[in-house]
Amino acid sequence: MMVLACAEIQAQARPDTVTEAVFRSRWEGLQADRRGPRSVGGLAGLQPGDPNYGYLESAADSLLSGLRIGPVDVNVGLSVGWEYSSRDDDGPATTPTDDNSWFLAPSLVLSYEREIGPWSVSSNYAAGYRYYLNPEYTAAGTNDERNPFNQTAAFSIGHLGARHQLTLTGSASSGTGFDVLADENLIQTNLRASVDYRYTLMSYVDVGADANYSVLLSQQGEGEGIPGESNFGDDNLENMEGGVWIEWFATGKTRWRWEVDVGQSSQTLQNEDRIARSFVQTLVTVAYTPTEKLTFDGGIGAAYIEDEGI
């Protein structure tokens, strides 16, 4: 069990999974690769009225609230927090002195954004460091794992035409966190590239396509891990996904969307075995907004999955 108390709360895009949220919970400061990509006219792929639009806008705007040096916005922060855990790096905590610690966490964000006619460019870098004051507290790990440093970066370029919107995005992140599946600290590096395209076919009909590729590099820490799972660490996880969609604004309050996606996740283990999962899926969703503050969403879909080496 781990309890965190921190004096600084900042909004940013939600992690994709619970595992990622737990892993990144020890990362300090804004995470530039987790914010929504911006382009001319707002956030790429999101329109006013989308449930995520205002949330991502607040995260993006907070990046620009610091000191400006030339074309670069600089945001420096310092968090003070307290952490408690019932385990240490070698197992259960044994004395009250090694199950909690105060920490100091400085952070830095650099942001550059520019719009030139229909084009927009955005580049962001963020870094954070957490220092534990109690030398007996080792739930966060030892050596390089004990006082983790994390950094994230993102770059996007967008083009807005009379009927279309195109966004190219690249991001990278690296840091140490606690992985609940491995039961230990891991150093992870995540690289991602994506392209999103939206075209207004008619006044109330939009079509689009998107594709993305990501690779997750994991390096096992110094913890004991799960007995028998010796091939967990140092495995690269690749994800490829693409799809097409059509969106129909039936009325001012009702929106239908049909999308088809294909993709594959693959991993080469330490023993050089390769496992993979491929899928094809289709989904129909409808969103109904009776008032400005109330939205109902529903959907139905199907997926075909094929495993290799699993």
Protein Blocks (a to p, Z undefined) as FASTA:
>chain_A
ZZdddfbdcdddddfbfklmmmmmmpgcjdfklpccddehiaehiaehiaklmmmmmmmm
mmmmmccehjbccdddddddddddfbdfkbccfbfklmgccdddddddddddddehjbcc
dddddddddddfblkbcknoghjlmmccddddddddddddfkbccdddddddddddddfk
lopacddddddddddddddfblmlccddddddddddddddfbnbjghilmlgopacdddd
ddddddddfblmbccdddddddddddddfkopacddddddddddddddfbfkbccddddd
ddddddehZZ
